[in-house]
Amino acid sequence: MHRWVEVSIKITPATEEAITNTFWDLGSNGVIQSGGELSGVTEYVTGYWPDHSGLSEKLDQIYILWEELKVLGLAYGDCRIKTRQIREKDWSKKWKQLIEPVKVSDTLIVAPPWSEISRNDGDNLVWINPGTGFGTGGHETTQLCLKQLEKRIRLGDRVLDIGSGSGVLSIASAILGASQVIGIDLDSETIGNATENIQLNSVADRVEVYAGNVDHPAVIGSYRIIVSNIDANSLSSLLSAFIHRLQPCGILILSGLLILEAQSFETTLRNHGFTVIDSETQGEWWAGVAKLTFR
């Protein structure tokens, strides 16, 4: 029987994305963000590798990354990593136990395909099989975006999802009534996972995902909703492009920002001609809805 090594690192909100992406890049067969049941903030990132996978070299790279994040002011203190060996059947069982359904609202649920969950009349159920695409519904910023999509999507909307990851926001948009959704992600490795999830939810006739940026040839025409769950710097650099892709009545749904970054980012939005019409926080994270002021 194969054995696996579970690697868990205590993180801060500012280091979560970098650590999660590094775990995937180092070949983890699964990555889980957990903890923070009371605070609403992810406290640990956990990955799983076969015990013959050159783990010591991978741990060295994680330690090096942590020191680089400290230099950037994103991490502090020592890099706290815990490892333990587990049997293959225990890994599979634990992996499935830790990825649980997420009840985003009274009518919107994100769940892994193996979960035993019943669909009540009117429930919008999004199936997401975890993979290299960031976004299983458990992260606070994903939930903030999903809540805003549920509130604001109108039947027949065109939606553009920048930083689509696992496809969860794109798929939810279609399930909530959008007639066409284009998902774009810089990481080409997420596209396979997103495509699998699109097929899993039977929305391939309305959702397409591509590797690239907002200037991808598939991004054609204008959209009533542009949703993007990435980071403050990337969002700021994309605002000019978003202006050219928004319909006259269109809105931006944006997240991936810490609350402490929100005030500065709202100023950036205003400088680009946007007005924030709604905002919401969860844990240490912020999401906002904006529209062009003079349209």
Secondary structure, 3 states (H helix, E strand, C coil): CCEEEEEEEECCHHHHHHHHHHHHHCCCCCEEEECCCCCCCCCEEEEEEECCCCHHHHHHHHHHHHHHHHHCCCCCCCCCEEEEEEEHHHHHHHHHHHCCCEECCCCEEEECCCCCCCCCCCCEEEECCCCCCCCCCCCHHHHHHHHHHHHHCCCCCEEEEECCCCCHHHHHHHHCCCCEEEEEECCCCHHHHHHHHHHHCCCCCCEEEEECCCCCCCCCCCEEEEEEECCHHHHHHHHHHHHHHEEEEEEEEEEEEEHHHHHHHHHHHHHCCEEEEEEEEECCEEEEEEEECCC
